[in-house]
Amino acid sequence: MIIYNVTVKIDNSVHDEWLEWMKEVHIPDVMATGLFIDSKICKVVVDDDDGGTYSIQYTANSMDDYNKYQKEFAAKLQEEHTTKYKDKFVAFRTIMVVSKEFKL
């Protein structure tokens, strides 16, 4: 499995609107591509008064699914985010390969 992680620091001036938009529009749009099997949004616990930091994680079954997402959908979805919240966020993306899961 592959975890596609997007870490976003969002300015306080748009925080609440952004968080609602992510939950109601953006993340559902990413999931609607059919290339991820689950997703979650996590608040990163940091001592920062300038804005909120979040980790949005999407799980794909394979690197092929992730690559298809990047090729066919990512640019449009990222552009929507950038246009809507221009100069109000910073983001970076990481790809992680799950080597083993541990569950109780």
Phi, psi and omega in degrees: 000154181240135172250121175261112184251129175241116177259127184232131168254120185247137181297143180303329184295339179234009187308304187295318178298314180300313183298318177296317180297319178299314183289323187265335186237297191295306181298316174300324177295319178296316180294329180293346176294340180079008185259356178237145183265339173198170179207162175206152174242128184237135174279126177277128182275105178222154178267091186211120181272353184280338183173179178260148177242133183228148171247118177254122185241128178243132180255128176246152178290331186207164175295328176300317178296315178299314180297322177296318176302312181299318184288319190258338189229328192301314185301314181296314182292321178292322178296320177302315180295314182296318179295317183290325186237033181308133178064014180243006182207160165231147182215150169218153186239143176224152176244131179235137176260124180284120180266332177195142175250144177239127179226152176276000000 
